[in-house]
Amino acid sequence: MNKPLDGVQLEEIRDDFPILAQHLHGNKHLVYFDNAATSQKPRQVIDAMNDYYRRYNANVHRGIHALAERATREYELARQRIAKFINAPTPETVIFTRGTTEAINLVAYSWARTNLKPGDEILITWMEHHSNIVPWYQVAAATGAVIKRIDLNADGTLAVPEMNPRTKLVAVTQCSNVLGTINPIRQLADAAHKVGALILVDGAQGIPHLAVDVQALDVDFYAFSGHKMLGPTGSGALYGRRQLLEAMPPFMGGGEMIREVTADGFTCNDLPYKFEAGTPNIAESIGLGAAVDYLQNIGLEKIRQHEKQITGYALDRLQEFVEIKIYGPLDVEKRGGLVSFTFSDIHPHDLATFFDQEGIAVRAGHHCAMPLHKKLNIGATTRASFYLYNTRDEVDVFIAALHNAKKFFGACPTGRALGF
C-alpha cells in the first residue's frame, strides 16, 4: 500500500501552488477547503497554458503552418494522456468537453433522446448533482421515460436495488459532493448490464481523488471536469464505449464535426471529432493534460491515502462539538475527502462568512443538490473539502475557528448526531 504524502513531499507540492502562499483580511493565511467546488492550479498547469498562448497559439486540425501543427500535436497529446489516465481503450473514445455538465448533456441529447421511449426507466440517486438530474428530467419530458431513484441507507451509502428490464440507464455519481459517499460503481455497472441497461458515471468528484479505470469499472459513459483535478475551468471530457459513440448522432453541428457538407446535407467526421464542433478549448485541454501529468507523477493512491488521513482527522476533531451534525458515512474507506455538516442553529452562510474572516474558504449552501437537502430536511450545509495540498495544521486552524464561531454566535447544543 502506498504511504500518504510525507512532510517534505507536502511542502514541495504546496510550493507548486502560488495561491496558497497568500494572506487574506490582513494577516490571515489562506486555508483553502473548497476543493469540491474547484481545485487550485499548480505552476505546471499555468505554465503549460501560458506556453500555448505565448509560443504556438493557433487553431487545431485546420492549418498546415508550424504553429497550427504544434497546437494540434499538443492538443492530441493531451487527449492521449487523459485516455491513459482513465485506461480508455483508445484516445478516440475520449471526447473533449467543457466539463461534466456538458458531457452529461451530450449523452442525454445524443443517446437518451434517440434511444429511450415511454415507460423506460432512468435510474438516478438522491445524492446526484443537478447536472446529473436536470438533463434526465428534460429527457423524460421529451421521450416519456420515467425517473426512478435509488434510496439511501442509514449511513448515507446506496441501497443498491435489483434492477428490472424497464431500466435502460443508470446515471450515478462516483462520489457525492455532499455526503462524501463513494459509490460501488462496478456493482452498479454489473447490475445495470444484467438487465441490458447502460451506466453513466458522473466522475467530477471521483477522478480528482481516486484511481479510475473505465474498463475495470465496466462503465458505458464516464464524465468529468478538469477544474476539480488541478486543471483549468472550461475543460473536461466524456469517455464512451466506441460502439455507442459511433451510433450516436452529433451533439452540435458546425466546423470540424463534419467529413463533407453538400448542398443537400452532411456526413459526420470520425470519432472523436464528431462530437467536437467548432474551435475547442485548446489551451484548457492542454492544461488538463498537464494536470493529469502532475497527478500521475505524485500517484493517485498516495493522494487517496493522504486525503483519508486528513479527512479522518477532520472527522475526529469535528466530533469534539456536540452541536455539530455530520452527514454521510463516518468510515473514511467509504468517504471522499470532504465533510458536510450543520452547526446548531447557525446558518451555514453565516458560518462560511465567519470562516472567510479567518482566512478559511469553505462552501455553504445546497451544493447543487437540492433534492438531497430536502430529503434530509435541511436547507443548507457547510462543507469543508480537502485535496493533496491540505494539511493537518490547516484542520487545526479550521477547528479553532469553529470554537471562535461558537463563542461569537452563542451556539446552543442540539445533541450529538453523527452519520446520515
C-alpha positions as CSV (number, residue, x, y, z in Angstrom):
1,M,0.0,0.0,0.0
2,N,1.3,3.5,-0.8
3,K,2.1,5.7,2.1
4,P,0.5,9.1,2.4
5,L,2.5,12.2,1.5
6,D,5.2,12.9,4.0
7,G,6.1,16.4,5.2
8,V,8.8,17.1,2.7
9,Q,6.6,16.0,-0.3
10,L,3.7,18.0,1.0
11,E,5.8,21.2,1.3
12,E,7.2,20.6,-2.2
13,I,3.6,20.2,-3.5
14,R,2.4,23.3,-1.7
15,D,5.2,25.3,-3.3
16,D,3.8,24.4,-6.7
17,F,0.6,26.4,-5.9
18,P,1.4,30.1,-5.6
19,I,-2.1,31.0,-4.5
20,L,-1.7,29.1,-1.2
21,A,1.1,31.5,0.0
22,Q,-1.2,34.5,0.2
23,H,-2.8,36.1,3.2
24,L,-6.3,37.4,3.5
25,H,-8.0,40.0,5.6
26,G,-4.7,41.3,6.9
27,N,-2.6,38.6,8.3
28,K,-4.9,35.5,7.9
29,H,-3.0,32.8,6.0
30,L,-5.3,31.2,3.3
31,V,-6.7,27.8,4.2
32,Y,-8.4,26.5,1.1
33,F,-11.1,24.0,2.0
34,D,-13.3,24.5,-1.1
35,N,-11.8,21.9,-3.3
36,A,-15.0,20.1,-4.2
37,A,-16.1,23.3,-5.9
38,T,-12.8,23.9,-7.7
39,S,-9.2,22.9,-7.0
40,Q,-6.2,25.2,-7.2
41,K,-3.8,25.0,-10.1
42,P,-0.1,24.2,-9.9
43,R,2.5,26.2,-11.8
44,Q,2.9,23.4,-14.2
45,V,-0.6,23.7,-15.4
46,I,-0.5,27.5,-15.6
47,D,2.9,27.4,-17.4
48,A,1.5,24.8,-20.0
49,M,-1.4,27.1,-20.8
50,N,0.8,30.2,-20.9
51,D,3.3,28.4,-23.2
52,Y,0.5,27.7,-25.7
53,Y,-0.6,31.3,-25.8
54,R,2.9,32.7,-25.9
55,R,4.6,30.3,-28.3
56,Y,2.2,28.4,-30.6
57,N,-1.3,29.9,-30.3
58,A,-3.2,28.6,-33.4
59,N,-6.3,26.7,-34.2
60,V,-6.1,22.9,-34.3
61,H,-6.8,20.4,-37.1
62,R,-7.0,23.1,-39.8
63,G,-3.8,24.9,-40.6
64,I,-0.7,23.4,-42.2
65,H,1.7,26.0,-40.8
66,A,4.1,25.3,-38.0
67,L,2.1,26.9,-35.2
68,A,-1.1,25.0,-36.2
69,E,0.7,21.7,-36.4
70,R,2.3,22.1,-33.0
71,A,-1.1,23.2,-31.4
72,T,-2.7,20.1,-33.0
73,R,0.1,17.9,-31.7
74,E,-0.1,19.2,-28.1
75,Y,-3.9,19.1,-28.1
76,E,-4.0,15.4,-29.2
77,L,-1.1,14.5,-26.9
78,A,-3.3,15.8,-24.0
79,R,-6.1,13.5,-25.2
80,Q,-3.7,10.6,-25.2
81,R,-2.6,11.4,-21.7
82,I,-6.2,11.6,-20.5
83,A,-7.1,8.3,-22.2
84,K,-4.2,6.6,-20.5
85,F,-5.1,8.2,-17.2
86,I,-8.5,6.6,-17.2
87,N,-7.4,3.5,-19.1
88,A,-9.7,4.2,-22.1
89,P,-9.2,1.6,-24.8
90,T,-8.2,4.2,-27.4
91,P,-7.9,8.0,-27.4
92,E,-10.8,8.3,-29.9
93,T,-13.2,7.3,-27.1
94,V,-12.3,10.4,-25.1
95,I,-14.3,13.5,-26.2
96,F,-13.2,16.9,-25.0
97,T,-15.9,18.9,-23.4
98,R,-16.1,22.0,-21.2
99,G,-16.7,19.8,-18.2
100,T,-19.0,17.2,-16.6
101,T,-22.2,19.2,-17.3
102,E,-21.6,19.3,-21.0
103,A,-20.5,15.7,-21.1
104,I,-23.7,14.5,-19.4
105,N,-25.8,16.7,-21.6
106,L,-24.1,15.2,-24.7
107,V,-25.2,11.8,-23.6
108,A,-28.7,13.0,-22.7
109,Y,-29.2,14.6,-26.1
110,S,-27.3,12.2,-28.4
111,W,-28.0,8.9,-26.8
112,A,-31.0,9.1,-24.5
113,R,-33.3,11.2,-26.7
114,T,-32.6,8.8,-29.6
115,N,-32.9,5.5,-27.7
116,L,-35.5,5.9,-24.9
117,K,-39.2,5.6,-25.3
118,P,-42.3,5.9,-23.0
119,G,-42.1,3.8,-19.9
120,D,-38.3,3.3,-20.0
121,E,-36.7,4.0,-16.6
122,I,-33.7,6.2,-15.9
123,L,-32.3,5.3,-12.5
124,I,-30.5,8.0,-10.5
125,T,-29.8,8.5,-6.8
126,W,-30.8,11.0,-4.2
127,M,-27.3,12.3,-3.9
128,E,-26.9,13.5,-7.5
129,H,-25.7,16.9,-8.5
130,H,-28.2,19.0,-10.5
131,S,-26.0,18.4,-13.6
132,N,-26.9,14.7,-13.3
133,I,-30.6,15.4,-12.6
134,V,-31.9,18.2,-14.8
135,P,-30.8,16.6,-18.2
136,W,-32.7,13.5,-17.3
137,Y,-35.8,15.5,-16.4
138,Q,-35.5,17.0,-19.8
139,V,-35.1,13.6,-21.5
140,A,-38.1,12.3,-19.6
141,A,-40.3,15.2,-20.8
142,A,-39.1,14.7,-24.4
143,T,-39.4,10.9,-24.5
144,G,-41.9,9.7,-21.9
145,A,-39.2,7.9,-19.9
146,V,-39.6,7.7,-16.2
147,I,-37.2,8.9,-13.5
148,K,-36.6,6.4,-10.6
149,R,-34.3,6.9,-7.6
150,I,-32.0,4.5,-5.7
151,D,-32.7,5.0,-2.0
152,L,-30.1,5.6,0.7
153,N,-29.1,3.5,3.7
154,A,-29.0,5.0,7.2
155,D,-25.3,5.8,6.9
156,G,-25.7,7.7,3.6
157,T,-24.5,4.8,1.4
158,L,-26.6,3.5,-1.5
159,A,-29.1,0.7,-1.1
160,V,-28.3,-0.9,-4.4
161,P,-31.5,-2.3,-5.8
162,E,-32.5,-5.2,-8.0
163,M,-33.0,-3.7,-11.5
164,N,-35.7,-4.7,-14.0
165,P,-35.9,-4.8,-17.8
166,R,-37.6,-1.4,-17.8
167,T,-34.3,0.1,-16.6
168,K,-32.4,1.5,-19.6
169,L,-29.9,3.9,-18.0
170,V,-28.3,4.2,-14.6
171,A,-26.9,7.7,-14.0
172,V,-24.9,7.9,-10.8
173,T,-22.2,10.0,-9.2
174,Q,-19.0,8.2,-8.3
175,C,-18.6,10.3,-5.1
176,S,-21.3,12.5,-3.5
177,N,-20.3,16.2,-3.3
178,V,-22.4,16.5,-0.1
179,L,-22.3,13.2,1.7
180,G,-18.8,12.2,0.5
181,T,-20.1,8.7,-0.2
182,I,-18.0,6.7,-2.6
183,N,-20.5,4.6,-4.6
184,P,-19.9,1.0,-5.7
185,I,-19.6,1.7,-9.4
186,R,-18.6,-1.8,-10.6
187,Q,-21.5,-3.3,-8.6
188,L,-23.9,-0.9,-10.2
189,A,-22.5,-1.5,-13.6
190,D,-22.9,-5.2,-13.3
191,A,-26.5,-4.8,-12.1
192,A,-27.3,-2.5,-15.0
193,H,-25.7,-4.7,-17.6
194,K,-27.5,-7.7,-16.2
195,V,-30.9,-6.2,-17.3
196,G,-29.5,-4.7,-20.6
197,A,-29.2,-1.1,-19.2
198,L,-26.3,1.3,-19.6
199,I,-24.5,3.1,-16.9
200,L,-23.2,6.7,-16.9
201,V,-20.9,7.9,-14.2
202,D,-20.6,11.5,-13.0
203,G,-16.9,11.4,-12.1
204,A,-16.5,15.1,-11.2
205,Q,-15.8,14.2,-7.5
206,G,-14.2,10.9,-8.2
207,I,-11.4,11.3,-10.7
208,P,-9.5,14.0,-8.7
209,H,-9.1,11.7,-5.8
210,L,-9.5,8.0,-6.9
211,A,-7.6,6.0,-9.5
212,V,-10.1,5.5,-12.3
213,D,-10.0,2.6,-14.8
214,V,-13.1,2.8,-17.0
215,Q,-12.5,-0.7,-18.3
216,A,-12.2,-2.3,-14.9
217,L,-15.3,-0.3,-13.8
218,D,-17.1,-1.5,-16.9
219,V,-18.9,1.8,-17.4
220,D,-20.5,2.8,-20.7
221,F,-20.0,6.6,-20.1
222,Y,-17.8,8.5,-17.7
223,A,-18.0,12.3,-17.5
224,F,-15.6,14.5,-15.6
225,S,-14.3,18.1,-15.2
226,G,-10.8,19.4,-15.3
227,H,-11.1,22.2,-12.8
228,K,-11.7,19.9,-9.9
229,M,-8.5,17.9,-10.7
230,L,-5.9,20.7,-10.8
231,G,-6.9,21.6,-14.4
232,P,-8.4,24.8,-15.8
233,T,-12.0,25.8,-15.8
234,G,-13.8,25.1,-19.1
235,S,-12.0,21.7,-19.5
236,G,-13.3,18.2,-19.2
237,A,-14.1,15.0,-21.1
238,L,-16.5,12.3,-21.8
239,Y,-15.4,8.7,-22.2
240,G,-17.8,6.4,-24.0
241,R,-17.8,2.9,-25.4
242,R,-16.8,3.2,-29.1
243,Q,-19.9,1.3,-30.4
244,L,-22.2,3.6,-28.5
245,L,-20.4,6.8,-29.6
246,E,-20.3,5.7,-33.3
247,A,-24.1,5.1,-33.2
248,M,-25.0,8.4,-31.6
249,P,-25.8,11.5,-33.6
250,P,-23.6,14.5,-33.1
251,F,-24.5,16.8,-30.2
252,M,-23.8,20.1,-32.1
253,G,-23.3,21.0,-35.7
254,G,-20.5,23.1,-37.2
255,G,-16.9,23.0,-38.2
256,E,-14.7,20.0,-37.5
257,M,-17.5,17.6,-36.8
258,I,-18.2,17.1,-40.5
259,R,-16.5,14.9,-43.1
260,E,-18.4,16.6,-46.0
261,V,-21.1,19.2,-46.5
262,T,-23.1,19.3,-49.7
263,A,-26.0,21.3,-51.0
264,D,-28.3,18.6,-49.6
265,G,-26.7,17.5,-46.3
266,F,-23.6,16.4,-44.5
267,T,-21.7,13.4,-43.3
268,C,-20.1,13.2,-39.8
269,N,-16.5,13.1,-39.1
270,D,-14.8,10.1,-37.3
271,L,-14.5,9.9,-33.5
272,P,-13.8,11.9,-31.5
273,Y,-14.3,14.9,-33.8
274,K,-17.9,14.1,-34.5
275,F,-18.7,15.5,-31.1
276,E,-16.2,18.4,-31.1
277,A,-17.9,21.0,-33.2
278,G,-16.2,24.4,-33.6
279,T,-12.9,25.6,-32.2
280,P,-12.4,23.7,-29.0
281,N,-10.9,24.9,-25.7
282,I,-7.4,24.3,-26.8
283,A,-5.4,25.9,-24.0
284,E,-7.7,24.4,-21.4
285,S,-7.4,20.9,-22.8
286,I,-3.6,21.3,-22.9
287,G,-3.8,22.5,-19.3
288,L,-5.8,19.4,-18.4
289,G,-3.2,17.2,-19.9
290,A,-0.6,18.9,-17.7
291,A,-2.8,18.4,-14.7
292,V,-3.0,14.7,-15.5
293,D,0.8,14.5,-15.7
294,Y,1.0,16.2,-12.3
295,L,-1.4,13.8,-10.6
296,Q,0.3,10.8,-12.1
297,N,3.8,12.0,-11.0
298,I,2.5,12.0,-7.4
299,G,0.3,9.0,-7.7
300,L,-3.4,8.7,-7.1
301,E,-3.0,6.0,-4.5
302,K,-0.7,8.3,-2.5
303,I,-3.1,11.2,-2.9
304,R,-6.0,9.0,-1.7
305,Q,-4.1,7.8,1.4
306,H,-3.2,11.5,2.3
307,E,-6.8,12.6,1.9
308,K,-8.1,9.7,4.1
309,Q,-5.7,10.8,6.8
310,I,-6.8,14.4,6.6
311,T,-10.5,13.6,6.4
312,G,-10.3,11.1,9.3
313,Y,-8.5,13.7,11.4
314,A,-11.1,16.3,10.5
315,L,-14.0,13.9,11.4
316,D,-12.4,13.2,14.7
317,R,-11.9,16.9,15.5
318,L,-15.4,17.8,14.5
319,Q,-16.8,15.2,16.9
320,E,-15.5,17.4,19.7
321,F,-18.6,19.5,19.2
322,V,-21.9,18.2,20.4
323,E,-23.5,21.0,18.3
324,I,-22.4,19.5,15.0
325,K,-24.2,17.0,12.9
326,I,-22.1,15.3,10.2
327,Y,-23.7,14.0,7.0
328,G,-22.6,10.9,5.2
329,P,-20.6,7.8,6.3
330,L,-18.0,8.2,9.1
331,D,-15.8,5.4,7.7
332,V,-13.1,7.1,5.6
333,E,-12.9,4.0,3.4
334,K,-16.5,4.8,2.2
335,R,-16.0,8.6,2.0
336,G,-14.1,11.0,-0.2
337,G,-12.2,14.0,1.0
338,L,-15.0,16.2,2.2
339,V,-17.2,16.7,5.2
340,S,-20.6,18.5,5.2
341,F,-22.2,19.4,8.5
342,T,-24.6,21.7,10.3
343,F,-23.6,23.6,13.5
344,S,-26.5,24.0,15.9
345,D,-28.8,26.9,14.7
346,I,-26.0,28.8,13.0
347,H,-26.9,29.3,9.3
348,P,-24.2,27.8,7.0
349,H,-23.9,31.0,5.1
350,D,-23.2,32.9,8.4
351,L,-20.7,30.3,9.4
352,A,-19.0,30.4,6.0
353,T,-18.8,34.2,6.3
354,F,-17.2,33.9,9.7
355,F,-14.7,31.4,8.3
356,D,-13.8,33.7,5.5
357,Q,-12.8,36.4,8.0
358,E,-10.5,33.8,9.5
359,G,-8.9,33.2,6.1
360,I,-10.7,29.9,5.6
361,A,-12.5,29.1,2.4
362,V,-15.4,26.7,2.7
363,R,-18.7,26.2,0.8
364,A,-22.1,26.8,2.2
365,G,-25.5,26.1,0.6
366,H,-27.2,23.2,-1.0
367,H,-24.2,22.4,-3.2
368,C,-26.3,22.0,-6.3
369,A,-28.0,19.0,-4.6
370,M,-31.4,20.4,-3.6
371,P,-33.3,17.1,-3.7
372,L,-30.8,15.6,-1.2
373,H,-31.0,18.5,1.2
374,K,-34.8,18.4,1.1
375,K,-34.7,14.7,1.8
376,L,-32.5,15.4,4.8
377,N,-35.0,18.2,5.9
378,I,-32.3,20.9,5.9
379,G,-31.9,23.9,3.7
380,A,-28.1,24.0,3.6
381,T,-24.9,22.6,5.0
382,T,-21.4,23.8,5.5
383,R,-18.8,21.8,3.5
384,A,-15.1,21.5,4.0
385,S,-13.4,19.7,1.2
386,F,-9.7,18.6,1.1
387,Y,-7.1,17.9,-1.5
388,L,-3.5,16.8,-1.9
389,Y,-2.0,20.2,-0.7
390,N,-4.1,20.4,2.6
391,T,-2.5,19.7,6.0
392,R,-3.4,18.6,9.5
393,D,-2.3,22.0,10.7
394,E,-4.9,23.6,8.5
395,V,-7.6,21.3,10.0
396,D,-6.4,22.6,13.4
397,V,-6.9,26.2,12.2
398,F,-10.3,25.3,11.0
399,I,-11.3,23.7,14.3
400,A,-10.0,26.7,16.2
401,A,-12.2,28.9,14.0
402,L,-15.2,26.7,14.9
403,H,-14.5,27.3,18.6
404,N,-14.4,31.0,17.9
405,A,-17.6,30.8,15.9
406,K,-19.3,29.0,18.8
407,K,-18.4,31.9,21.1
408,F,-19.3,34.5,18.6
409,F,-22.8,33.1,17.7
410,G,-23.5,31.6,21.1
411,A,-24.4,28.2,19.6
412,C,-26.6,26.0,21.8
413,P,-26.0,22.2,21.9
414,T,-28.6,20.3,20.0
415,G,-27.3,16.8,20.9
416,R,-24.7,14.8,19.1
417,A,-25.9,13.5,15.7
418,L,-23.4,11.7,13.6
419,G,-23.7,9.9,10.3
420,F,-26.5,10.2,7.8
